[in-house]
Amino acid sequence: MGDPSSSKNLPEDHSAHRSEGSKKIYKKPKTGDAISTITEDSFISFRKKFHFPNDVVMKVPARSDRAHFPPPGYVTVYEFSLRAGLRLPPAPELINIMMICGLEQHIDFRLEMTKTLNDWNTEFVKVKYLQGEYKKKYDAKVKEMKAMEEQLAGCRTELANMITSASLHNQQMDRLHIDLLDAQTTINQQMKDQQILEGENKRLQSMLSEKEAQQLPSTVIEDFKKSFAFKIIIEDHIQEARNHIYDIEVKALEAKFMEEGFIKGFMKGVRAVHRKTGADIQGLSPSQASGGPPSDSGGEEVESEL
């Protein structure tokens, strides 16, 4: 069976025959025009384009003959069956017409390609199904990873808080340890000072004991202190001390008080004269002449002013 395009010796006038009632003008097919090509069609089940080499096409002869070439409708019906992926065999009339036109090889090739496409379609369905399953698993893994990332972020935040709390606790412990060391140092220093003071106290006690031993009175002196004559002597000394104090200190105080009273009376008289006459007194300021000296000032200040 040869190529349909090899029928170039067909009469040229057959291509121009038309039915009398037909007003539609059919264009002449050119050599190389494709009646059908699998590369440009889509399967109805998936609507996906499958690309194949360009040589998988069926050429239309340059001229059609009514006696040797079927009308376009027959080829279109079979072409539609191939495009739709139908596995039903075409009508016997259509097969005979195509065999006469030399399309048997094309039909076998198209049937083989249809079977191949069906196999590819099945594999494609499997791949799409597996792709969907893997996509679901991938989405589930992504969600799981996001949940794990959120948990990890929460754990990181909690760990950071724990680290901060532990750091603050360590700082407090460091300060307390420093305070403890300072207190321990102070206690040790106080213990050293106490030992030094105890040693000094012992030394002073020993010195005092030596002094007491050196100044220890004899038995005679102790007996004399216990006697009645010693008591009389002590009383005489006490009376003499009292008389001395009275003669010296008490009399001195009496003279001092008498002098202060005289000065105060004199100042009162001077102020009375100043109030009556209004004359200035030599040696006294107006404030001293108008008022008395402060209560806390003594007689010595008044005497110095006079």
Backbone torsions as a table, in degrees:
resi	resn	phi	psi	omega
1	MET	NA	124.6	-175.8
2	GLY	-91.3	179.6	177.7
3	ASP	-69.7	137.1	179.2
4	PRO	-61.1	-24.5	-179.7
5	SER	-73.6	-8.7	-178.8
6	SER	-79.1	-6.6	179.8
7	SER	-83.7	59.2	-178.5
8	LYS	-89.0	-7.7	179.1
9	ASN	-89.5	7.8	180.0
10	LEU	-68.2	150.0	178.9
11	PRO	-60.5	140.3	-174.9
12	GLU	-74.6	-27.5	-174.8
13	ASP	-75.6	-14.9	179.4
14	HIS	-67.7	-26.2	-178.4
15	SER	-73.9	-12.2	-176.3
16	ALA	-101.9	-3.0	-179.8
17	HIS	-70.6	132.3	177.8
18	ARG	-137.1	157.6	175.4
19	SER	-69.5	150.5	-176.3
20	GLU	-66.5	-34.8	-178.5
21	GLY	-83.4	-4.3	-178.5
22	SER	-88.5	128.5	177.7
23	LYS	-103.5	-5.8	-177.8
24	LYS	-80.7	133.2	-179.4
25	ILE	-96.3	119.9	178.9
26	TYR	-90.3	135.5	177.3
27	LYS	-80.6	148.6	179.3
28	LYS	-74.4	129.1	176.4
29	PRO	-69.7	143.0	-179.7
30	LYS	-96.6	157.9	178.1
31	THR	-68.2	130.0	-179.3
32	GLY	100.6	-8.7	177.5
33	ASP	-70.0	140.7	-178.1
34	ALA	-98.6	121.8	173.5
35	ILE	-71.8	-43.2	177.4
36	SER	-148.3	147.1	174.7
37	THR	-144.6	129.6	-176.9
38	ILE	-68.6	-24.4	-177.9
39	THR	-69.1	-22.8	-176.7
40	GLU	-100.9	-2.8	-175.9
41	ASP	-106.5	167.7	-178.9
42	SER	-129.3	147.0	174.4
43	PHE	-77.0	141.4	-177.0
44	ILE	-67.9	-32.2	-174.3
45	SER	-68.0	-36.1	-174.9
46	PHE	-120.8	-20.8	-179.2
47	ARG	59.1	41.6	178.1
48	LYS	-114.8	144.9	-179.8
49	LYS	-89.3	132.6	177.0
50	PHE	-113.0	125.6	-174.4
51	HIS	-101.4	134.8	-180.0
52	PHE	-132.7	168.1	177.8
53	PRO	-59.0	155.7	-174.9
54	ASN	-71.8	-14.2	-178.1
55	ASP	-80.2	-7.4	179.2
56	VAL	-85.2	68.1	-179.8
57	VAL	-137.5	162.5	175.9
58	MET	-113.8	119.8	-176.3
59	LYS	-82.5	148.0	176.5
60	VAL	-100.2	132.1	179.1
61	PRO	-64.6	159.5	-178.5
62	ALA	-65.9	-32.3	-178.9
63	ARG	-133.4	141.3	178.5
64	SER	-108.2	143.4	178.9
65	ASP	-119.2	130.2	-179.9
66	ARG	-60.1	-32.8	-175.9
67	ALA	-79.3	-28.6	-174.5
68	HIS	-115.7	-10.2	-176.2
69	PHE	-127.7	130.8	-177.2
70	PRO	-71.2	156.4	176.4
71	PRO	-62.0	162.6	-178.9
72	PRO	-59.9	-26.0	-177.5
73	GLY	-63.7	-39.0	-179.5
74	TYR	-64.5	-47.3	179.1
75	VAL	-62.5	-37.3	179.7
76	THR	-64.1	-41.1	179.2
77	VAL	-63.0	-48.6	-179.8
78	TYR	-66.5	-38.4	177.7
79	GLU	-61.1	-40.5	178.1
80	PHE	-64.3	-39.3	178.1
81	SER	-63.4	-38.1	176.9
82	LEU	-68.3	-41.6	-179.4
83	ARG	-64.8	-39.7	-178.7
84	ALA	-74.6	-7.1	179.3
85	GLY	76.2	23.3	-179.5
86	LEU	-75.3	137.2	-179.6
87	ARG	-99.7	6.7	178.4
88	LEU	-73.3	139.3	178.5
89	PRO	-69.0	146.1	179.0
90	PRO	-68.8	170.5	-178.7
91	ALA	-64.9	148.9	179.6
92	PRO	-60.4	-37.2	179.2
93	GLU	-61.0	-41.6	-179.7
94	LEU	-66.4	-37.1	178.6
95	ILE	-66.0	-43.2	179.4
96	ASN	-62.2	-43.7	-179.6
97	ILE	-61.9	-42.4	-178.7
98	MET	-69.7	-33.4	177.0
99	MET	-67.1	-37.7	177.7
100	ILE	-64.5	-38.2	-178.9
101	CYS	-79.8	-1.4	179.4
102	GLY	80.3	32.6	-177.8
103	LEU	-105.1	13.2	-176.7
104	GLU	-64.9	-42.7	179.1
105	GLN	-63.6	-39.6	177.5
106	HIS	-62.4	-40.1	-178.8
107	ILE	-65.4	-47.1	178.4
108	ASP	-59.2	-43.2	-179.9
109	PHE	-64.6	-39.2	179.9
110	ARG	-69.0	-38.8	176.5
111	LEU	-62.3	-42.7	177.7
112	GLU	-62.4	-43.1	178.4
113	MET	-66.0	-35.6	177.1
114	THR	-63.2	-43.2	177.2
115	LYS	-61.9	-42.7	177.9
116	THR	-61.4	-42.6	179.0
117	LEU	-65.5	-36.5	176.2
118	ASN	-62.9	-42.9	176.7
119	ASP	-61.7	-43.9	178.3
120	TRP	-63.8	-36.7	178.2
121	ASN	-61.8	-44.4	178.1
122	THR	-61.1	-46.0	178.0
123	GLU	-62.8	-36.7	179.2
124	PHE	-64.0	-40.7	177.1
125	VAL	-61.3	-43.9	178.2
126	LYS	-60.9	-45.1	-179.2
127	VAL	-62.6	-43.0	179.1
128	LYS	-63.8	-39.6	177.9
129	TYR	-63.7	-47.2	178.3
130	LEU	-62.9	-37.6	177.8
131	GLN	-62.2	-42.5	177.4
132	GLY	-62.8	-43.0	179.0
133	GLU	-63.3	-45.5	179.0
134	TYR	-64.4	-34.9	177.9
135	LYS	-64.1	-42.3	177.1
136	LYS	-62.2	-45.6	178.6
137	LYS	-62.4	-40.7	179.0
138	TYR	-62.9	-44.6	178.4
139	ASP	-62.4	-41.0	177.8
140	ALA	-62.7	-42.2	178.0
141	LYS	-64.3	-38.8	178.6
142	VAL	-62.9	-44.9	177.6
143	LYS	-62.0	-42.6	178.8
144	GLU	-62.6	-41.4	178.3
145	MET	-64.8	-39.7	177.4
146	LYS	-63.4	-43.0	177.6
147	ALA	-62.1	-41.9	178.3
148	MET	-65.3	-37.6	177.1
149	GLU	-64.5	-39.8	176.9
150	GLU	-63.9	-44.2	176.8
151	GLN	-61.6	-40.2	178.8
152	LEU	-64.4	-39.9	177.4
153	ALA	-63.4	-41.8	176.7
154	GLY	-62.7	-41.7	177.9
155	CYS	-64.0	-39.5	178.2
156	ARG	-63.7	-42.1	178.1
157	THR	-62.6	-45.5	179.2
158	GLU	-63.3	-39.9	178.2
159	LEU	-64.5	-40.5	177.5
160	ALA	-62.7	-41.2	177.7
161	ASN	-64.3	-41.7	178.8
162	MET	-64.4	-39.6	178.6
163	ILE	-64.7	-42.0	178.3
164	THR	-62.8	-45.1	179.0
165	SER	-62.7	-42.7	178.9
166	ALA	-64.8	-37.6	177.8
167	SER	-63.4	-44.5	177.6
168	LEU	-62.7	-41.8	178.5
169	HIS	-63.3	-40.3	177.8
170	ASN	-64.6	-39.0	176.7
171	GLN	-62.8	-43.4	177.3
172	GLN	-62.4	-42.2	178.9
173	MET	-64.3	-37.9	177.3
174	ASP	-63.2	-44.1	178.4
175	ARG	-63.4	-42.8	178.6
176	LEU	-63.8	-37.7	178.4
177	HIS	-65.6	-40.4	177.2
178	ILE	-63.3	-44.0	177.6
179	ASP	-61.9	-39.3	179.0
180	LEU	-64.4	-41.2	177.8
181	LEU	-64.2	-40.9	177.5
182	ASP	-62.7	-43.6	179.1
183	ALA	-64.0	-40.3	178.7
184	GLN	-64.4	-39.9	177.2
185	THR	-63.7	-42.6	178.7
186	THR	-62.8	-42.3	179.7
187	ILE	-63.7	-42.4	178.8
188	ASN	-63.2	-41.3	178.5
189	GLN	-64.6	-41.3	178.4
190	GLN	-64.6	-38.2	177.5
191	MET	-64.6	-40.1	177.0
192	LYS	-63.5	-44.3	178.5
193	ASP	-62.5	-39.0	178.7
194	GLN	-64.3	-40.9	177.2
195	GLN	-63.0	-40.5	178.2
196	ILE	-63.4	-43.4	179.6
197	LEU	-65.6	-38.9	177.2
198	GLU	-62.9	-42.1	176.9
199	GLY	-63.4	-41.5	177.7
200	GLU	-64.8	-37.9	178.6
201	ASN	-64.9	-41.9	177.4
202	LYS	-62.0	-41.8	179.7
203	ARG	-63.4	-43.0	178.6
204	LEU	-66.4	-38.0	177.3
205	GLN	-62.4	-40.6	178.7
206	SER	-66.7	-39.9	177.5
207	MET	-65.1	-41.4	178.2
208	LEU	-63.8	-39.1	178.0
209	SER	-63.4	-39.1	177.9
210	GLU	-65.2	-43.4	178.9
211	LYS	-62.7	-43.3	178.6
212	GLU	-63.5	-37.3	178.5
213	ALA	-67.1	-36.5	178.4
214	GLN	-70.8	-36.5	-177.3
215	GLN	-94.9	12.9	-179.8
216	LEU	-67.9	120.7	-178.6
217	PRO	-68.4	159.1	179.2
218	SER	-79.1	172.2	-179.3
219	THR	-66.8	-29.8	-179.3
220	VAL	-68.6	-43.6	-179.4
221	ILE	-64.2	-38.8	178.7
222	GLU	-64.7	-41.2	178.6
223	ASP	-65.8	-37.6	179.1
224	PHE	-66.1	-38.0	178.0
225	LYS	-64.1	-30.2	-179.6
226	LYS	-82.8	-11.0	-175.8
227	SER	-79.5	165.8	-179.1
228	PHE	-72.5	-33.1	-178.5
229	ALA	-64.7	-37.7	179.2
230	PHE	-63.7	-38.0	178.7
231	LYS	-65.3	-39.9	179.2
232	ILE	-64.7	-42.3	179.7
233	ILE	-61.7	-42.2	179.6
234	ILE	-63.3	-42.7	179.6
235	GLU	-64.3	-38.7	177.0
236	ASP	-62.1	-43.7	178.3
237	HIS	-62.3	-38.7	178.9
238	ILE	-65.6	-41.7	179.3
239	GLN	-65.4	-40.3	177.4
240	GLU	-62.7	-40.4	178.5
241	ALA	-64.7	-37.7	178.4
242	ARG	-65.8	-45.2	179.3
243	ASN	-61.7	-41.4	179.3
244	HIS	-62.0	-43.4	179.6
245	ILE	-63.9	-40.6	-178.3
246	TYR	-68.2	-42.9	-177.4
247	ASP	-66.9	-34.9	-174.0
248	ILE	-94.2	-58.2	-170.2
249	GLU	-79.7	-44.1	-177.3
250	VAL	-66.9	-43.9	179.2
251	LYS	-65.9	-37.2	177.0
252	ALA	-63.0	-38.7	178.0
253	LEU	-67.4	-38.0	178.8
254	GLU	-63.7	-43.6	179.2
255	ALA	-63.9	-37.9	-179.8
256	LYS	-65.7	-43.9	-179.5
257	PHE	-66.4	-37.7	178.6
258	MET	-64.7	-40.5	179.2
259	GLU	-64.7	-42.3	179.1
260	GLU	-64.9	-38.5	178.6
261	GLY	-66.0	-40.2	177.2
262	PHE	-61.8	-43.2	-178.8
263	ILE	-64.0	-43.4	179.9
264	LYS	-62.6	-41.3	179.0
265	GLY	-66.4	-39.3	178.2
266	PHE	-62.7	-41.7	-179.7
267	MET	-66.4	-36.6	176.5
268	LYS	-62.5	-41.3	178.1
269	GLY	-64.7	-41.2	179.1
270	VAL	-61.8	-42.8	179.8
271	ARG	-66.0	-37.1	178.7
272	ALA	-64.4	-42.4	178.2
273	VAL	-63.6	-39.2	-179.8
274	HIS	-64.9	-38.5	179.6
275	ARG	-68.7	-34.6	-177.8
276	LYS	-78.4	-48.0	-174.7
277	THR	-89.5	-32.6	-177.1
278	GLY	77.5	7.2	-178.8
279	ALA	-81.1	150.2	178.0
280	ASP	-79.3	142.8	179.3
281	ILE	-105.6	130.1	-177.0
282	GLN	-69.5	132.5	178.9
283	GLY	95.2	-8.2	179.5
284	LEU	-122.3	140.9	175.0
285	SER	-80.0	159.7	179.3
286	PRO	-57.9	-37.2	179.8
287	SER	-66.3	-38.6	178.4
288	GLN	-68.8	-36.0	-179.4
289	ALA	-73.4	-31.7	-177.0
290	SER	-84.1	-31.4	-177.3
291	GLY	-132.2	163.6	-178.9
292	GLY	-79.7	167.6	177.3
293	PRO	-66.3	156.9	178.6
294	PRO	-58.6	153.1	-177.0
295	SER	-65.6	-27.9	-178.1
296	ASP	-83.7	-13.0	-179.8
297	SER	-81.5	143.9	-177.6
298	GLY	-94.9	-175.0	179.7
299	GLY	-70.5	-23.8	-179.1
300	GLU	-65.7	-37.3	179.5
301	GLU	-65.8	-42.3	179.2
302	VAL	-65.5	-39.1	-179.5
303	GLU	-65.9	-38.6	178.4
304	SER	-65.9	-35.3	179.1
305	GLU	-68.3	-36.9	177.6
306	LEU	-69.8	NA	NA
